[in-house]
Amino acid sequence: MNINRIKKIETENKIWLIYLVIIIMSYFANYYERDYFENHNLKSKEIYQKTNTIIFITLIIIYLYFEDDSIKSFKEKNKSQKKKLYDTLTLIASTAVLISGIIFLYVIIDDKNLDSEIAFN
């Protein structure tokens, strides 16, 4: 039995629960965004921006976890060429996701007029 892999899966299960909370928070953020655009409610705008900031800070922390995991896998020795390729591709993908999260967070914080649509999937 691979204890390290089981521990990683347990951690990933906790992350999935966090993602469920993020989905719910995103749903409510969209409610406040709509209220702001329909009714020009400045309190809704503020709630929307704060909620999205919390969401993306949380996501960046999660992305950092996966980035660290990818780096560790990438640095492992004694593996097949195919595993080296997969680890390299995974590291590139994890890095791209982390960078996108940082960019989205910057836009959320800097865009005071909600000129940009923040959409992630």
N, C-alpha and C positions, 0 to 999 in steps of 0.2 A: 504494500500500500504506500502511495506517495503522499506523505503527510503535508509537505509543502504545497502541493497542488490542491489538496483538500482545503487547506487554510485559505488559499487564494480564492477558491470557489465560494467559501463562506463569506469572505470579504466582498466578493462580487455580488452575492445575494443581498448584502446590506446596501450596496450601491444601487441595486435595482429598486429597493424600497425607497431610497432617496429620490431616484428618478420618478417614482410614482408621485411623491410629494411635489416634485418640480412640475410635473404635468398638471396637477391640481392648481398649483400657484400660477402657472402660465394661463390656465383657463380664467382665473380671477383677474390676472393682469389684463387680459384682453377685455374683460368686462369694464374695467376702469379706463382703459384706453378708448373704448367705444363711448363711454359716458363723457369723457373729455371732449372728443370730437363732435358728439351730438349736442352736448349741453354747455360746452366750454367751462366745465367744472374744473377749476384749478386744483382742488383737493384730489380729485380722481387722477389728474395728471401726475401729481406728486406721489400718490400711492402706486400708480403704474410704474413710474421710474424707480422708486425704491424697491418694489417687488422684483423688477427685472434685474436690478443691481444685485440683490440677494441671490437670485437664481443663477446669474452668471458667475458670481464669486464662488458659489457652491460648485457649479460645473467645472470651473477652473481647478478647484481643489481635486475634484474627481479626475479630471484630465491629467493633473500632475501625478496622481497615483498610477494611472495607466502609462504615462510617459516613463516614470521610474521603473515600472515593471518591464517595459519594452527595452529600456537601457540595460537592465540586468540580464535579460534574455539575450540581447545582442552581444554582451560581453562574455557570455559563457564559452568555455573552451570545449574541445572534443565533440563536435557535432557534425552532422552530415552537411553536404553542400546545399541540399534542399532546405534543411533547417536554417542554415545561415541566410539563405535567400528570404525565407519567410520572416525571420527575425529582422532583417534589414527593411523589408517592406512594412512590417508592423511598426517599426520605429519611425519610419517616414510618415506613415499614416497617423500615428499617435502625436507626432510633432505638429503635423498640419492641423489636427483637431485642436490641440492646445493653442496654437497661434490663432486659429479662427475664434476661439473662445475669448482670448485676450482682445482681439480686434472688436468683437461684439461688445465686450464690456466697456471698452474705450468709447464706442459710439453711444452706448446707453448713457454713460456719464457725461459726455461732451455735448450731445444733441439736446439742447434745452427746449427746442420747439417741436420735438418728435417728428422731425422731417424724414427720418429714415425708418423703414419697416425692419424690425428685428425679427427674422424668421430663422429658426434652426430646426433641424430634424436629425 
